[in-house]
Amino acid sequence: EQNVTSNVVSDFTDFEALGCNSSDPFAVIVHGWKESCQTEWLIDMIGNLSNVRTGCIYCMNYNNFSRHDDYFGLVRQFLPISEVLVEKLRQLEDFGYDFDEGYMFGFSYGAHLAFDSLRRFGPGKLATLDVCEPAGPGFDGEQKYREKDPREAAKNVQCIHTSDNYGTHERNCHQNWNMGRCGKSQDAAGPYPKGSHGLCPYIFNSAFKHDFLAMPNKQGCETKRLAPAWPKGFRMGYFMDRKSDVIGDLFAATAREYPYFDNTFANEVNEV
């Protein structure tokens, strides 16, 4: 059995030698199953974040493990892989980074790595966590994961949901965006890797340039914690107004074609 701790990421900790400055903001991206730091959406996200943030962007590459077809084998290795990310966060803190200026994005299995590592590193230390489609299989049915509160991972945790087959059925982040058809499916879904689940980070990337605005629950989607109101222009994605008091389930339309946004009903706002 491979040594998870030594193979997930490099032990390289001389961040200054990489040209990073501890007085700058920083960002961390965590990919999903069968992905790597060279995955299309991740490269696009590095570009998008570089355009709107100063400072270094770090990618956790656990592709030595995630590239294999045995998904549930990957789930069984979750805790030691998460511990590697916890240790890397400690190294970033020791370097001198201000975690109030920190940002993390995680997709699918990587979303759970973000939740778990940030909670164990220090609940609420990081300013902002955005996740796409936290994986359902291997996690939703396990009490040890379900009993953990994802909102403890950062001061603000925004979750984006696009599928009900591979994505979680839980809606327990600060903001839970249900995209397209109640967060269960997308009209733009095609073959892997851009099914309803895999489209999520592509939709998130699109939101850097296009507004996916909050809209009323026109489809009568099931919700246990509906956001009662939101300000005009409230939108999903990196540019969501995190200073607002909007908490709960939110809805935004998606379209069949790239860039995926559809704001037909978005002018019907609920003002805070």
N, C-alpha and C positions, 0 to 999 in steps of 0.2 A: 504494500500500500504506500502510495506516495506521501511524502512529508508535506502536508498542506502549508504549514507556516513558512517553509523556506522556498516554496515554488510559486506562490500566488503573485507576489510582487517583489521587486528588488529591495534589498536592504539599504539601498542608497539613500542617505539622509542629508547629504551636503546640498541642501536646496539652493544655497547661495551660488554654488558652482554651476547650477542650472540657469542662473541669471535671475533668480527669484529674490524679492525683497520683502522682508517680514513686515514692513510698514504698509505694504499694498494689501488690497483684498485678495482672497483666494477662492477657488472653486474646485470641487471634486465631482467627478462623474463615475457612476458605477453601472456597468453594462449588465445584460441579462444572459440567459442560457444560450449556448451556441454562438455567442457574440464575443467581440474583443474590442480593443481600443481602435481598431481599424474598421469597425462596422460603419456603414454609410451614415446612419443618423447621428452617430457619435462624432464623426469627423465634422458633420454639418453643425452640430451643437457647439463644438469647440470654436468654430468660426463665428457663430452667433454670439456666444458669450464673450469672445475676444473683442467683438465690435461694441459691446455695451459695458464691459468691465475692464478695469486695469488689473494687473497682477497675473500670477501663474494659474494655470488650470491643470489639475492632476487627474489622471484616469487610473482607476484601479483595474488592472488587467489580471483576471483569474482564469484566463482562457485555457490554461493547462488542464483545468478541471471542467470548465463550462462547455468546452467544445465537444465533449462526448455525448452519445445518444442517451445515456442512462440518466434521465432527469432526476429520478428519485434517489439515485446514488449521489447526485450533487446535493440534494436536500439533506441527505444523511451527513454530509460534510459541512453543513451550514455553519455550525458554531465555530470550528477552527478557522474557517475562511473569514467569518465575521471578526474573529479575534485579530487577524492580520490587519484589518481595516481599523480596528480600535487602536492598535499599536501605531499605525501610520498617523492617525489623528493626534496621538500623544506626541509624536515626533514633530508634527506641524505646530503644535502648541509650544513645545520646547524651543522651536525655531524662533518663536516670538509672534506668531500670527494672532491677530485679534479676531476671535470667533464671532464677534458681533458684526464683522465684515466678511464672514464666511458664507458660502453657498454650496449646496450639494444637490445633485440630481441622480435619481436611481430609477431603473426600469425593470419591472417584472421581478425576477429573483433578486436582482440588484436593489430593488426598492426595499425588500426585507433586510438586505445587508445594511442599507442606510439606516433604517429604523433601529435595528438591533445594535449596531456599532455606536450610533450616536447616543442611544439611551445608556449604554454601558460606559461610554466615554464621559458623559456628564449630561444628565437631562436638562434640556433647555439652554445649553451652552451656545450651540450654533444658532445664528440668526434665522436662516432660511433653508428649508428643505422642500424641494418639489419632487414628486414621484409620479411615474406613469405606470398604471396597471400593476400594482403589487400582485405577485403571483397567487392564485388561489390553490391549485393542487399542491399538496404537501404542507400547506400552511393553514388554510381555512378550517380544516378538520382537527387541527392539533391545538389542544388547550393551552399548551406552553407558549404558543404564538398568539392565540386569540385573546388571552388575558392581558397581553401587553398593550399599553396605550401608545399608538404612534405619535400622538401629540406631544409626548415627552421628548421626542427626538430633536426638536428645535423650537424656537420661539414661535415660528409659524410653519405649519406643515400643510402643503397644498397637494391634494391627490387628484389625479385625472384618471377617469375610468372610461374604457371604450369597448369592453367585451365581458360576457358572462360565462365564457368557456374556460379561458386560461387566466382571467383576471379575478381578483377577490370579489366576494359578495359583500364584504364588510364596507361600511361607510362611516369611518370613525376618525377622520382627520379634521383639521380646523375647517378647511374648505374641501368639499367632495364634488368635483365637477363630473357630471354625468353627460357625456358627449353623445351626439347623434341620437340613436334610438334607446333612450333611457340609460345610456352608459353600457348597454348590452351588445350592441352591434353597430357597424358603420356601413352606410351605403357604398362607400369607396372600397370596402374590403375586397381583396383579391387573393391570389395564391401567397403562400409563405414567401418572404417574411412580412408581407403587408396584409395579413388578415386583420380582423377587428382588433385583436390584441396587439399585434406588431405595428399597427398604424399609429399607436399612441405617441411615441416619441417624434414621429414625422409630423403629426398634428401639432404637438408642442413646439417643434421647430418653426412650423408655419406661423405660429402665434407671435413670433418675433417681428413679423412684418404685417400680419393680418389680425384684425380684432375678432376674437371669438367671444361675443358679448353674452352676458347672462340674460336669460329670457324666462318668461313664466313657464310653468310645467304644463305645457299644452297637451302633452301626450298622456297625462294622468299617470305618470311613472310612480311606482311605489317609493315612498320616502318616509323615514322615521324621524328625520331631523331637518325639515325643510327650512332653508334660509328665508326668513319672513320678508326681508327687504334688502335692497342693494342700491348703491348710488348709480346715477347715469354714467354709462361708459365702463361699468365694472366688467372686467374681462379675465378670461382664463390665461394662464401662462406666466412667464417670467415677469411681465409688467403688471400683473395683478396688483391692485392697491392694497398693500399689506398693512397700511395704517388704518384701514377702515375696520369697522366692527362686524363685518359680514362673517358669520359662522354658520356652517351646516351644509345641506345639499343644494347644489346649484345645477342649472341645466344650460347647455349651449348646443346649437344646431351644428351639424356638419354636412358637407356636400359630397356628391358622388365623385367629383374630380378634384385634383390638386388645384389650388392650395387649401381645399377642404372646408373653407368657412362659408357659412350661410347665416346672414343676419336679418332674415325676413321678418322675424317677430321680435327682434332685439330692441326695437323702439318702444316696446311695451315694458317699461321698467317699473320696478318697485323701489321708489326712493326711500333711502334710510331716513 
